[in-house]
Amino acid sequence: MFRRIAPLVVMALILAACSKIQTTRLTHDTTVLNRGNGSEISSLDPHYMVGNWEAYVGGDLLIGLTTEDINGGPMPGAAESWSSSPDRKNWTFHLRNHVWSDGVPVTAEDFVFAWRRILEPARGAEYAYYLWLVKNAHDVNTGKLPPEALGIVARDDKTLVVTLENPAPFLPEWLMHQTTYPVPRHVVLAKGNDWAKVENYVGNGPYLPVRWVPNDHLTLRKNPRFYDAAHVRIQTVNYYPTVDPTAGLKALVAGQLDTLEPLPVSEIDWLRKNMADALVLRPNLSNSYIVFNFKRHPFEDRRIRDAMSLAYDREALTYKILKLGDPPAYGFVPPGTANYPGGAHLYFRDMPKTGRIKRALALMAEAGYGPDNRLHTTYLTTSNPDNKRTATALQAMMKQIYIDIDIIQVDPQLFYRQLGQNDFDLTGSAWIGDFNDASTFLDLLRTGSQQNYGQYSSAKYDSLYAEAQQQTDLKKRGQLMEEAEQTALDDDAVIPVRFRLTQTLVQPYVKGWRTVEPNLRNFHRTRWLWIDPKAVPR
């Protein structure tokens, strides 16, 4: 059973720790960065990385064809230049001269090998579907075609040709994702999956792993053979799992952490008053939503889903409970997404709250539920205390329409395992866009998508989505995507909750994080960060 410290006690502990800041930070090596990283990572192999907390680490260890600049946008990575055909389906990449951390040259064959590897059917890589954009990738991933049929070819050691199923004007951003990273072919062939152990690890990124104590910390050190090592200021970065963000806040105040994600939402008022200069609440290409399990009764009944969405008070959650400034969501794709009209919305968006509840009660009665026959179900969430708060809010909102919800809390790794196995009634989910395009969100609702946890399926939705993906006209593509989104909203495929802001604490002496341009995916690679000793409080 989770035991939460009372907020007043937490604040007393935090304030008591404040006296340690100066002593700790003034003696701290400014070439070391300590990052509070949410959950424990599961692997250093990019083919088994799923969450953003793993992707943060992966981008320090490996560099794809493109990589994030200081603002989080695409810039040349392992490829120094590229070109595409007019239909945006054929791309040619020219690799820069650079080496793996053991001195072996990085070649185009390393990319071919890596992309074929993640798609191996027996590997069961959860994120393999991300590569289905590549020609024949789906059929390779499902065993219908051999690996050699994949649309990636090494023309020579430094030239890589990629053929896509659909036009992809967003490809430079798409290639920043960890599933497209190379792996050192010569090491993987020699070590198998053990290549990703700390003692065997070989990378082409700015850092290398030197120590991993599970559920405690992962230490990375600067890779002297990284092609841009001369501009990497942080010598050592420690990633700490901070499953309990309140404990993470105490560690940050005590000087044991320099950054923290996520922050403890329950303490937002205290943070605004006492640590405003560390708060980073900025627009994020991200949404939050509640998932129905369409394979479990009664969620196949649209009346139940509609009633729950009507009764869900988004404004109360965002403005009164979380108080972060997140906009309530009546759609699925975040506002401001590139090349997207963004007009899709739930039909009751402008309906008064009393009218919503009245309609929800009528739908529940029509489905056979009422005061003498309440609906009993469960809601799966992680052990994060802030997730318990939002689950409790959902529980209270649904009681008024005769739905009783038991909250089940599990650790993050078990949570994602149960999601992947479709083992839940209701659950919460959030998504940070893998790239700035509506498809990264709408793919979550496509039939067969591995991240479609609720197994929503609509032939109309799939058809609109597929047609949109074939378009080279960005305006037409956006219109078709919007139609697909509206279809899912009309079906109550999920309950949209909010469009998320970043939820990060970054000490003011950590430079390179607060960029002029918003970092929409909130990916701040350690290679761009540094600690300014002049900014450390004295």
N, C-alpha and C positions, 0 to 999 in steps of 0.2 A: 504494500500500500504506500502510495506517495504521501510524504509528509512535508507540507510547505511551511516555512518559517513565516510568522506574521509580519506584515509589511513594516510595522514600527520597529520590530526587532531587527529586521534586515537593514533599515536605515541607520539604526544605532551602530550596527556592526560596520556599515560602510563609512559612516562619519568617523568612527574610531580609527578606521584604517587610513583615513586621509593624511594623518600625520606621517605615514610611512612614504608618501609619494616622493618627497624631496630626497630623503636618504637613499631610497631605492634607485630612483632615476639618475641621480647625480653620479652614482658609482656604476651605473649600467653602461656596458660597452655599446656605443652608438652604431656599431656595425652589426648588431644583433637585433632582429625584429621578432617579437613574440605575438603571434596571431591567435586569437580565440576563434575557433573554426566550426562551431556548432556540433556536428556529430563526429563520431569516430569513422575514419576512412576504412574501406574494406580491402583495398588493393592499391598497389602502385602501378599496376598494369592498366593502361588506358582502356583496354577492351573490357574491363570489369568495373569501370568507374561509372556511376549513375548520378549521384547527387552533386549539387554545386560545391559542397565542401570538399568533394573528391576532385572535382574539376579545377578548383583553385590550386590544389597541390599538383595536379597533372600538368598544368600550364607552366609551372616552375621547373618541371623535370624534362619536358619534351616540347618541341616546337614543330607545328604543322607547316603546311605550305604557306599559309598566312598566319598571323598572330595579332594579338591586341596591342594597339598603341596605348599611350598614356590615358587617352579618353575612352578606351575600350573598343575603338573602331578598328577595322582591318588595315594591316600594313604588311609589307613583305616579311616572310618568315624564312622557312627553309627554301622557299622559292624567291628569287630576287626580282623576277618579272613573269608576266603571263599575258596571254591573249586568248580571245574567244572568236568563234565563228559568228556570223551575223544572227543566227537563230539561237545563240547562247547555249547550244547543246554540246559543242566540242571546244575543249579548252586545252591549251598547251602551256606547261609550266617549265621554267628554266631554273634549275636549282643553283643556289649559291655554292661556292666552294667552302664547305665546312665539314667538321668531323664529329664523330661520336666521342664521348668522354674518354674512351680508351685509345683514341687516335686514329681509328679506322674511318675512312671517308664515308659520309652519308651519300647514298646513291638513290636514284629513282626506283631501283629494285626494292629498297627498304619500304617504300610506300606501297608498291604492288603487293609485296609479301604481307604487310600489315593489313591492308584492306581485304585481302583474301582471307586472312586469318580470322578477323572478327566476324566474318560472314559464314564461317564453317558451321554447318547445322549442329554438329555435336558439341560445339563450344557453348551454345546457349547464351551468348552475350545479350544482355537485356536491351542494350542500345544499338544492336546490329541494324535494326530497321532504319536508323538514321541514314545509313548508306544506300537505302533503296532508291535514292535519287539517281544513283549511278546506273548506267545501262546494264541490265540483266542482274542487278544485285539481289532483287527479290527472289528470282529463280535460283540463284546461287545459294542464297541463305536458306531456302527451303529444299535444297538438294535436287532440284529439277535440272540444273545445269552445272557443269564442272566449274571449278574456280577460274580456269583459263578463259571462260566466257565473259568474265567481269570486264566492264568498260574502262579499264585502266591498263596502260601499256607503257613500259620503259623503252623509249626510242633509243636512248643511250644512257650512260651513267648520270647525266645531268639534265635530261629532257624527259618529261612525263606528260603523256597525253591522256586526258580523261574525257569519256563520252557519257552523256547524261540521258536519262529517259525523258526529261522535260526541260524546257528552257529554265535557266536559273540566273536571273540578273543579280541575285543576292549571293552568288557562290563565294566571293571573297570572305564574306561574313560566315557563311556556312562552314568554310574550311578552318575556322578557328576552334571548332569543337574537338574534344579529345578523341572521339571515335575516328577522326581522320588523321591522327598523328602517325608518324612512322614508328616502327619498333626496330631495334638493331637485329637484323636478320641473322647475322653471324652468331650472336649471343643466344637468341631464341632457339636456333637450330641445335646449339650445343647444350643448352640448359633446360629447354622446354619451358613450362610455366614458372620454373624456379628462377628464370632470368629476372623476375621482378622482385626477388628478395633483395634486401639492402646490400648484402655482401656481393651480389652478382650484378647489381644494377648498372646499366650503361644508358646514358641519355644524350640528347643533343641540345638540351635547354640550359638555362642560366644556372641551375642548381642540381646537386646530386644528393641522394639520401645517405646519411651516415649513421643514423640511429633511429630505431622505431620501437618504442615501448607501448604496446597496445593499451588503449584507454588511458594513456598518460600524455605522450607527446611524440611527434615526429620531427627530427632535426634534419635540415637540409643545409649543405654548404655550397658556396659558390663554385661553379664548374670553371676551372681556369681555361678549358678548351672551348668554352662557348664563344661563338663568333663575335659577340658584342660584349665580351667580358670586361673590356676597358671602361664601359659605362655603367656597370652594375656596382652599386655602392654598398648594399647590404651584403655582408659576408656570410652571415648565418641567419636562417629563419627557422623558428620553432612553431609548429602547428599544434595547438592544444584543443582537444575535443571539449566543447563547452555545452554539453547537453542541457545543463541547468544554467540558463542565462543569468539568474540572480547570483549564483556562485561565480559566474564569469565576471559580473560587474564588480564584485568584491575583489577579485584578482586584478582587474584593471585599475581600480582605485588604489590598490596596494602596490601598484607598479610592477606586478608580475606579468601583465599583458599590456600590449600597446594598442591593439585593436580587438574588437569583439563583435561577432555576428552569430546569432541574432542578439539584439539587446533585450533585456527583460521589459516587456511591454507594460507590465503592471506597475513599473516604477517610472513611467514616462513623465508624470508631473514633477517628480523629484529630479529627474534628469534635466528637464527644461530649466528648472530653478538653479540647480547646482553644477551641471556639466553641459551647458548649452554649447560651449565651444567644441565639445567632443561629439555632439550629435550630428549624424549625417542622415538626414531624411530627405531624399531626393527622388525625382521621378524614376521609376523602374519599369522595365519592359516585363511586367509580371502581373499575374492574376491569382485569385484565391477563390475556391469553389467547393461545393459539397457534392460528393459522388453518390449516386444511387447504384446499387447492385441490381442490374436488370435481370439477373438470373435467379433472384430471390423474391418470393412473394412478400408483399403485394406491389413491389416497385415496378412491375411490368404494367401496372395500371396507371395511365397518365393522370387520372383524376387525383391520385394520391400525390404524385410528384408535383402537380400543379398546385394543390392545396398547401403543400409544404413550402414551395417557393413563395406563394402569396403570403404565408404567415411569417416568413423569415424577415425580421426587421433589420435590414442592412444599415439604416441610419443609426439605430440604437447601438449596433455593434461598433461601427466606425467612429461615431461622434461621442458616445457616452462610455463605452467600455474600453476600446483600444486607444482612442484619442491621439492617433499618430498623424492624422491628416489624410489617410487613404480615402480616395473617392469610393462611395458605394457603387457596386457593379450591377447593372441591368443588362449587360452584354457579356461576351466571353473574351473578345479580342480587346486588349488595352487601347485606350485612346492614344493617338499620335503614332500608331504603327505605320511604318513606311508604305506608301503606295496603296493605301486602304481608305475607302470612304468612311467607314466606321459608323454607319447609321443603324445597324441592327440592334434591337432591344426587346426586352420582355414586354408583353402587351399591357401589363398593368403598371408600367413605370409611373404614369401620372395619376394613378388611382389613389384616393385617400386611404389611409391605413384602415379605417373602419370598414370601408368598402371591400378591401382585400380580405379582411378576416371574415366578413359576411359571406363572401364568395367561397372562401376556403372551407368554411363550415358546411356550406351547401354541397360542395364537392365530396367532402368526407361522408356526409349523410347519404349521398347518392351511391357511394362505394360501400355502404353498409356499416359505417363507424359512427359512434356517438358516445354520449355519457355512459351508456350501459354496455357498450362494446368498444372499448378503447383499443387502439393499435399499439402493440408492444414490439419494440425493435431495439437494435443496438447501434452504437456509434463508436468506430475504432479510431483511436488517435495515439499520438506518441506520449512519452512521459514528460515532455516539455510542459511546465506549469502554465505557460501562456496558452497552449493548446487546450489545456483543461478548462481554462476560463472561457474560451470561445465555445467549447463543447457544452459547458454548463449553460451558456446563453442560449444555444440551440435547444437544449433540453427544456428550458423555461418557455421559449417561444412556441414550441410544438405542443406543450400541455394544453394551451388554450384551444387547440383544434383536436383534442382527444388522442394525441399521440404521446406515449410514454417511451422515453429513450434511456437505456442503460449505457453508461459510458465505460468503454474498455480502453485502458491505457497500457501500452507495451513499449519496449525500448525501440529506438528507430530502426535497427536492422531487422527485428522481427516484424515491425510495422510494414516495411517495404516488401518483405517476403510474403506477408499475408495479402498485400495489395496485388502482387504479381500472381498469387494463387487464387485471386477472386474470393478470398475468405473474409468477408465482411458483409454487413447489411448496408450501413451508411459509413462514410468516412470523409475526411477533409483532405483537400489536395491544393497545392499551389504550383505554379509553373513560372520559371524565368525563361523568357524566350532564348532559344539557342542562337537565334539571329533575328535581325529586325525585319520580319515579314510575317504576315498573318498566318501563313501556313504552319509556322512552328507551334501555334496554338490550335488551329483547326485540325491539325493532324492528330491531336489527342482524342478527337471524337470520331475518327475514321474507323470503319469496321476493320478489325484485325490489327490495329495499332497496338503495340505492346504497352503503351502508356494509357490506353483506353481502359482504365481499371474497372469501370462499371459495365463494360461491354455493351454500350449503346450501339445500335446498328440501324441505319436508315439508308435504303437504296437511293432515295432522292438526294440526301446529303452527300453520299459517296460519289454520285454522278456529277453533282455540281462541283465538288472539290476536284475530281479528276479532270473535268473540263477546264477548270480554272488553271490547273497546273500545266496545261498544254498551250496556254496563251502566251504570245510574245508581246501583245498589246497590254501594257501595265494597267491601263484604265479598265479594259474589259476583264482582265484577270481579277482586279479588285472588286468589280461588281459581282462576278460569279462567286468569289469568296464570301462576300457579304450576304448573298442569297443563301449560301450554305450555312453561314452562322445563324441567319434568321430561321432557317429550317430547324436547326438544333434547339434554338431557344423556344420555338413554337412547340417542339416535342418535349420540352422540359428535360433535356438530356442531362443537365446538371443544375444545381442551384448556384448561380453566380453570387459571390459574396462581396468582393472588393478588388480594386486595382491597387496593388501594393506599392508603397514607397520603400526605398531601402531602409533597413533596420540595423544600422551599424553605429558603433561607437569607435571613434578614431582619435587618439590623443593629438592635440594640436601640433606637437613636435614631430609627428609623422608627416613628412612632406611628400607630395606627388599624388595624394589621394583625392584632395579637393580640387578637381580640375575645373577649368572655365566651362567646358562643354559637359553636359550631363553624361555620365557613364551609364547608359540605359540598362546594361546587363549586370552592372555592379561587379565587373571583373577587374580587379586592381592587381596586376602582376607585380610580384615583389621586385622584379628587375627595375621598375620605375620608381620605387620608394626609397626614402632615406630618412634618417633621424637627424634633425637639426639641433645640435647641442645648445645653440643660443636660444632656442624656443622652449627648452626644458625649464619648468618653474623653479625658481630659486628662492 
